[in-house]
């Protein structure tokens, strides 16, 4: 995180969200936060000073992989949120591609 101005935040959190879009008819969308972790509480940031935050999240195995068809999209976003109350801050987002498949055992 490298702010462009001094910031005082209530918290900095990271979320893993599953998003679904169905384009058929009038369209439908939903978002489910599958995992959330607060990585800094009562954070203060100075202009131009960078900070990195290591984190780990556990996601239920039944959460499912990414999927795309002509009328449906299911995907995952990793999102960082600076909570400053009434201030407007855009989310920092990274699209993740999640796949599943058969487990392969290492050959000996």
N, C-alpha and C positions, 0 to 999 in steps of 0.2 A: 504494500500500500504506500503510495507516494502522493500526498495531498498537494493541491495547488494553492491552498490557503490554510491558515491555522484553523484547526477543528477541535472542538470538545464534543465527545460523543458519549451517549449512555452505554453503548456497547458496540462491539464488532462481532458479527456472527457469520457463520458459513452454513449454507443450506444445500441439500441435494433434493431437487424437485423433479417429479415426474410430470410431464405435460402431455395432454392428449388433445388432438384436434380432429374433428369429424366434419368434412366439408359438405356432406350430402344435405340437401334441402337448405334450411336456414343456417346450418352450421352449429357446432357445439364445441365447447372447449372446457377443460378442467385442469387443475393443477393440484398435486398432492405433494406435500413436503414429507419425504421419506426419512430424512435424517437432518438433525440440526445440532450445531455446536457453537457455543459462545467462546470465542478465542481471546477476547479482551473486554474487561468491564471497566467502565468509566475511563475510557481512553482519551488521551490528548495527543494531537499530532501537530507538528510544526511544518510550515511550508517547505516542500522539497526534501524533507527527511524521510527516508524509506524504512519500512519495517516489513519483516517476513514473519509469518505465523505457521508453524508446523501444526498439522491436525490430522486426525484419522476419523473415519465414520464407518459404522457397521450398517449394512443394508440387508433387509430380509431377503432370503433367497427367492421368495415368491414375488419379489418386486417386478421381475420381468425385464426382457431386453428391449432395445429400440425396435420399432416396427414402422414400415411405411408402405401404404398401398395407394391406389388411385384416390380413395376417399378418406383415408385415415393416416394419422401420424401420431406415434408415441415416441417421446424422446426424453432425455435427461439434461438438466441444467445444474451446474455447480455455480452457486451464487454467493457473493460476499455482500453483506449489508451493513453499512455504517448507520447505526440508529441515533439520529439527532433530533428526535421528537418531531416538531412541526416543520423542520427544514426539509427541502427537497434534495435528495441525493439519488442519482441513478444507481441502479444495481450494477455491480460488476458481475458479468456472467460468462461462463465458458460452457459451450455445448459438449456433452460427452457422448460417445458412441458405446453402448453397452451391448455385448453379445453373450449368448450362451451356446453351449454345445457340449458334446460328450467330453468327459474328463479323460485325459490320456495319462497313463502311468509311465514314468521314466523307465526306459529299458536298462537292464543291468548288464 
